[in-house]
Amino acid sequence: MHLYTAQAPNPFRVNAFIAEKNIDIPTTSFNILAGETRNPEFHRKNSLYQLPVLELDDGTHLTESVAICRYLESLYPERPLLGTNSLEKAKVDMWTRRMEQQVFDTVGAIGLHTFPFFADKVEQVTEYANSMKRLLDKKWQWLDSELSDGRSYLCNESFSIADITGMAALWLCGVADIPVPEYKHLKRWEMTVRTHDIWT
């Protein structure tokens, strides 16, 4: 196997997953901002020119971060990050989707409409970005309320890919200089996930 990755939100998810499981996979890192994936050779790996890409030994290419993580979980079941029984798996899926829709995508929309890199790729709308910033604070309030029962992680006491998705949003907030509010329960969760391998 060979992983093609970058310093970007979705590659972060796979990088964190691999770090948490302590898997050794040969890796090539691309500079997305420099356009290093925009070439015919990489197009053969992913027609969307996006990262991450996991290249298997038979030449198969897997894209999309959660799909890659599911594949790796099947090969390396130790330290499970996708749940261990039907209910846990359903909860992890639920919380991963919630974090994608409520937080990760909202932060991503701000980046899409403010980063100069995307200026020639989308019609950037400043007011839309500002509205997403206002919406993001409501999303953080929602998450703070959800975590008010005192649990350490999104799925009770088990660290999972749902937390990794939230970590990717935190990472992007840092890159984009988007402040994360000091809400009590949100801050407790943030400090807990920041003790995990990808941050150290």
Secondary structure by P-SEA (a helix, b strand, c coil): cbbbccccaaaaaaaaaaaaabbbbbbccccccccccccaaaaaacccccccbbbcccccccccaaaaaaaaaaaccccccccccaaaaaaaaaaaaaaaaccaaaaaaaaaaccccccccccccaaaaaaaaaaaaaaaaaaaaaacccccccccccccaaaaaaaaaaaaaaaacccccccaaaaaaaaaaaaccccc
